[in-house]
Amino acid sequence: MFPRGRNKLNAIDLQYNMISTLPNDMFSDMPALKYVYLAGNMIAVLPEATFQPVISQLFHLDVSGNSIKCDCLIAWMLQLKVPFGLRGNCYAPKALRGKEFDQLTRSDLHC
């Protein structure tokens, strides 16, 4: 997805770009990546496979202001034990709209 040299990137800022989906290989071969900014897009799903290559090395992930559906497909985020800043909130379902990710419990997430 990214050009040569991506293995040296330490930050990606793709805020406010009307991105709606994230490919599974988006963060592959990025051992130096520490900061990901995806705020203000139209992302509805945060696939675990997309973030798996970098999640343990991130210091900050911002997905706030998206159309994220908080269901069982984001349950993987609740299990994260890494010390980094995670900014994001639910857009759907309506009962969870506006709820921050760090306030979610497994019982909130249904499929």
C-alpha positions in Angstrom: 0.0 0.0 0.0 2.8 2.4 0.9 6.0 3.0 -1.2 9.5 1.8 -0.6 10.9 3.1 2.6 7.7 2.3 4.6 9.8 0.3 7.0 11.2 3.6 8.3 7.9 5.4 8.8 7.3 6.3 12.4 4.0 8.2 11.9 1.1 8.1 9.4 -1.4 10.9 9.3 -4.4 10.2 7.1 -6.9 12.4 8.9 -9.9 13.8 7.0 -9.3 11.9 3.8 -12.7 10.3 3.3 -11.2 6.8 3.9 -14.0 4.3 4.4 -12.1 0.9 4.5 -8.7 -0.2 5.6 -6.9 -3.0 3.7 -5.5 -5.9 5.7 -1.9 -5.2 4.5 -2.1 -1.4 5.3 0.6 -1.6 8.0 2.7 -4.5 6.8 6.5 -4.1 6.9 6.4 -1.1 9.2 8.6 -2.0 12.2 9.2 1.7 13.2 5.6 2.8 13.1 4.5 4.5 16.4 1.7 6.9 15.6 -1.4 6.4 13.4 -3.8 9.2 12.8 -7.0 8.2 11.0 -9.5 10.7 12.6 -12.3 12.3 10.7 -12.7 9.7 8.0 -15.7 7.4 7.2 -14.3 4.2 8.6 -17.0 1.8 10.0 -14.9 -1.3 10.7 -11.5 -1.6 12.4 -10.3 -5.1 11.2 -8.0 -6.8 13.7 -5.9 -8.2 10.7 -5.1 -4.6 9.6 -3.6 -3.5 12.9 -2.1 -6.9 14.0 1.3 -6.2 12.4 1.8 -2.9 14.4 -0.5 -2.9 17.4 2.1 -4.0 19.9 4.5 -1.2 18.9 2.1 1.8 18.7 2.2 4.7 21.1 -0.9 6.4 19.7 -3.8 5.4 17.5 -6.5 8.0 16.8 -9.6 6.9 15.0 -12.0 9.5 16.5 -14.7 11.1 14.4 -15.3 8.0 12.2 -18.5 6.0 11.7 -17.3 3.0 13.7 -19.7 0.3 14.4 -19.0 -1.0 17.9 -19.9 -4.7 17.7 -18.1 -8.0 18.3 -15.7 -7.3 15.5 -13.9 -4.7 17.6 -13.8 -6.9 20.7 -10.1 -7.5 20.0 -9.4 -3.9 21.0 -10.7 -4.5 24.5 -8.1 -7.2 25.0 -5.2 -4.9 24.3 -2.7 -4.7 27.1 -0.2 -2.4 25.4 0.4 1.1 26.9 -0.6 3.5 24.2 -3.1 6.2 23.6 -6.3 5.0 21.8 -8.7 7.7 20.8 -12.0 6.7 19.2 -15.7 6.4 19.8 -18.7 4.5 18.6 -21.0 5.7 15.9 -23.3 2.7 15.9 -25.4 1.1 17.3 -27.4 4.1 18.4 -27.3 3.0 22.1 -23.4 3.3 22.0 -23.1 6.4 19.9 -20.5 8.7 21.3 -19.2 6.2 23.8 -15.4 6.2 24.0 -13.6 2.9 23.3 -12.0 2.9 26.7 -15.4 2.9 28.3 -16.6 -0.2 26.4 -17.1 -3.6 27.9 -17.4 -6.9 26.2 -21.1 -7.0 27.2 -21.6 -3.8 25.1 -20.5 -5.5 21.9 -23.0 -7.7 20.0 -23.2 -9.3 16.6 
